[in-house]
Amino acid sequence: MSFDHLMQPREISSLALQIRHAYGYNKRALRPYKMYLTSLDEEKGPTCQVLKKDGGYDRWLMCKTVKHYVDVFGNKNVVYLTADSETVLETLDDNTTYIIGGLVDKNRYKGLCFEEAKKREVRTARLPIGKYLEGNSRKVVTVNQVFHMMLHFRETQDWEKSFLAVMPQRKGNTCRGDTKESCLCLHFTSHTS
């Protein structure tokens, strides 16, 4: 969790909760991802310390490593998901590792994840939220929401349904008029298996 030093205690607790939610979604998924937590300091890392308070954390079925994601996966078949990317993610590739940056910052560090990926020569992409939804808020979502949307998309192959299933109703998100009529009204990394 290489961004721990940038977060306030409340943000660290929020990130830990988001990771717990993502893990729970993955356990219940029809087609789960192989999940990794990278850059993990299990001895002193604040996020890890909060996660360890969960009695089942030590039994979580995922890879936990101190290594940076580039040291684990390289940078060729890797895409860092960031709202700051100009590239829109249209589909998911089972041979690609998708990085979801573990940072809760209330937008204090805008562009940080994008710059991190650029520095490591890792491709970036953003979810196509604006293509399918219009709403009252910006298109930046939480770690668990991104993960949940990706799980939904993996099962349905439909971004619109995935976004509507995951995005909070209080945000006022509705389908864009120019999308399909079939609209029905949701540092860690994930690697597709």
C-alpha positions as CSV (number, residue, x, y, z in Angstrom):
1,M,0.0,0.0,0.0
2,S,2.5,2.6,-1.3
3,F,0.1,5.5,-0.7
4,D,-0.4,4.9,3.0
5,H,1.8,7.9,3.9
6,L,-0.5,10.3,1.9
7,M,-3.7,9.4,3.7
8,Q,-5.3,10.6,7.0
9,P,-6.3,7.9,9.5
10,R,-10.0,8.2,8.5
11,E,-9.0,7.7,4.8
12,I,-6.9,4.7,5.7
13,S,-9.9,3.2,7.6
14,S,-12.1,3.9,4.5
15,L,-9.6,2.2,2.2
16,A,-9.5,-0.8,4.4
17,L,-13.3,-1.0,4.4
18,Q,-13.3,-0.7,0.6
19,I,-10.8,-3.5,0.3
20,R,-12.9,-5.7,2.6
21,H,-16.0,-5.0,0.4
22,A,-14.1,-5.8,-2.8
23,Y,-12.8,-9.1,-1.3
24,G,-16.4,-10.0,-0.2
25,Y,-17.8,-9.2,-3.7
26,N,-15.1,-11.4,-5.2
27,K,-15.9,-14.3,-2.9
28,R,-19.5,-14.2,-4.0
29,A,-18.8,-13.7,-7.7
30,L,-19.7,-16.2,-10.4
31,R,-16.4,-15.5,-12.1
32,P,-14.0,-14.2,-9.4
33,Y,-10.7,-12.5,-10.1
34,K,-7.4,-13.6,-8.7
35,M,-6.8,-10.7,-6.2
36,Y,-3.5,-9.3,-5.1
37,L,-2.5,-6.7,-2.5
38,T,0.8,-5.3,-3.5
39,S,3.3,-2.9,-1.8
40,L,2.0,-4.3,1.4
41,D,3.8,-3.6,4.7
42,E,2.2,-6.1,7.0
43,E,4.4,-5.1,10.0
44,K,3.9,-1.3,10.1
45,G,1.6,-0.3,7.2
46,P,-1.4,1.6,8.5
47,T,-3.9,0.1,6.0
48,C,-2.7,-3.4,6.7
49,Q,-3.0,-2.8,10.5
50,V,-6.6,-1.8,10.0
51,L,-7.2,-4.9,7.8
52,K,-5.7,-7.2,10.4
53,K,-8.3,-6.1,12.9
54,D,-10.7,-8.2,10.8
55,G,-10.5,-11.6,12.4
56,G,-10.6,-13.4,9.0
57,Y,-7.9,-11.3,7.2
58,D,-5.2,-13.9,7.7
59,R,-7.4,-16.5,5.9
60,W,-8.2,-14.3,2.9
61,L,-7.6,-16.2,-0.3
62,M,-5.5,-13.7,-2.2
63,C,-1.8,-13.0,-2.7
64,K,-0.4,-10.4,-0.3
65,T,3.1,-9.2,-1.1
66,V,5.6,-6.4,-0.2
67,K,6.6,-6.2,-3.9
68,H,5.4,-3.4,-6.1
69,Y,2.9,-4.3,-8.8
70,V,5.5,-3.8,-11.5
71,D,7.9,-6.2,-9.8
72,V,5.1,-8.8,-9.7
73,F,3.5,-8.4,-13.1
74,G,5.9,-6.3,-15.2
75,N,4.5,-3.4,-17.2
76,K,3.5,-5.0,-20.5
77,N,0.1,-6.6,-19.9
78,V,-0.9,-4.2,-17.1
79,V,-3.5,-1.4,-17.1
80,Y,-3.7,1.1,-14.3
81,L,-7.3,2.3,-13.8
82,T,-7.5,6.0,-13.2
83,A,-10.2,8.6,-13.9
84,D,-7.4,10.9,-15.2
85,S,-6.6,8.6,-18.2
86,E,-7.7,9.7,-21.7
87,T,-8.0,6.1,-22.8
88,V,-11.5,4.6,-22.2
89,L,-11.7,0.9,-21.2
90,E,-14.2,-0.7,-23.5
91,T,-13.8,-4.3,-22.5
92,L,-11.8,-6.5,-20.1
93,D,-9.0,-8.8,-21.3
94,D,-8.4,-12.0,-19.2
95,N,-4.7,-11.7,-20.1
96,T,-4.4,-8.2,-18.6
97,T,-3.7,-7.2,-15.0
98,Y,-5.8,-4.3,-13.8
99,I,-4.4,-2.1,-11.1
100,I,-6.8,-0.2,-8.8
101,G,-4.8,2.3,-6.9
102,G,-5.3,2.1,-3.1
103,L,-5.7,5.8,-2.4
104,V,-8.5,7.6,-0.6
105,D,-7.7,11.3,-0.7
106,K,-10.9,13.4,-1.3
107,N,-9.2,14.6,-4.5
108,R,-6.2,16.2,-2.7
109,Y,-3.8,14.3,-5.0
110,K,-5.5,14.6,-8.3
111,G,-3.6,12.9,-11.1
112,L,-1.3,11.0,-8.7
113,C,-2.3,7.5,-9.8
114,F,-2.0,8.6,-13.5
115,E,1.5,10.0,-12.8
116,E,2.5,6.8,-10.9
117,A,1.5,4.7,-13.9
118,K,3.3,7.0,-16.4
119,K,6.5,6.9,-14.4
120,R,6.4,3.1,-14.4
121,E,5.5,3.0,-18.2
122,V,2.2,1.3,-17.5
123,R,-0.8,1.8,-19.7
124,T,-3.7,3.6,-18.2
125,A,-7.5,3.6,-18.8
126,R,-10.7,4.9,-17.2
127,L,-14.0,3.2,-17.0
128,P,-16.5,4.4,-19.6
129,I,-18.9,5.7,-16.9
130,G,-19.6,9.0,-18.8
131,K,-20.5,7.1,-22.0
132,Y,-23.3,5.2,-20.3
133,L,-24.5,7.3,-17.3
134,E,-25.3,10.9,-16.6
135,G,-25.5,12.1,-13.1
136,N,-25.0,14.8,-10.5
137,S,-21.5,13.9,-9.5
138,R,-18.0,13.5,-10.9
139,K,-16.9,10.2,-12.5
140,V,-14.4,9.2,-9.7
141,V,-15.5,6.2,-7.7
142,T,-14.3,4.2,-4.8
143,V,-11.9,1.2,-4.9
144,N,-14.7,-1.3,-4.1
145,Q,-17.1,0.3,-6.6
146,V,-14.5,0.0,-9.4
147,F,-13.9,-3.6,-8.5
148,H,-17.6,-4.4,-8.2
149,M,-18.3,-2.8,-11.6
150,M,-15.5,-4.9,-13.2
151,L,-17.0,-8.1,-11.6
152,H,-20.5,-7.2,-13.0
153,F,-19.0,-6.4,-16.4
154,R,-17.1,-9.7,-16.4
155,E,-20.4,-11.5,-15.9
156,T,-22.7,-9.4,-18.1
157,Q,-20.4,-7.9,-20.7
158,D,-22.5,-4.8,-20.4
159,W,-21.0,-1.6,-18.8
160,E,-24.3,0.2,-18.6
161,K,-25.9,-2.6,-16.5
162,S,-22.7,-2.9,-14.4
163,F,-22.7,0.8,-13.6
164,L,-26.3,1.0,-12.8
165,A,-26.0,-2.0,-10.5
166,V,-23.2,-0.5,-8.5
167,M,-23.4,3.3,-8.6
168,P,-25.2,4.7,-5.5
169,Q,-28.7,5.8,-6.3
170,R,-28.2,9.0,-4.3
171,K,-25.8,10.2,-7.0
172,G,-28.8,10.6,-9.4
173,N,-27.3,8.5,-12.2
174,T,-29.5,7.7,-15.1
175,C,-28.9,6.1,-18.5
176,R,-27.8,8.3,-21.3
177,G,-30.4,8.6,-24.1
178,D,-28.0,7.4,-26.8
179,T,-27.3,4.0,-25.3
180,K,-29.1,0.7,-25.8
181,E,-32.8,0.4,-24.9
182,S,-32.2,-2.6,-22.8
183,C,-31.3,-0.4,-19.8
184,L,-32.4,-1.9,-16.5
185,C,-32.7,0.2,-13.6
186,L,-22.5,-0.9,-8.5
187,H,-1.5,0.0,-3.7
188,F,-4.3,-3.1,-4.4
189,T,-4.4,-4.9,-7.6
190,S,-6.5,-7.5,-9.3
191,H,-5.4,-9.9,-11.9
192,T,-7.9,-11.8,-14.0
193,S,-7.6,-15.6,-13.7
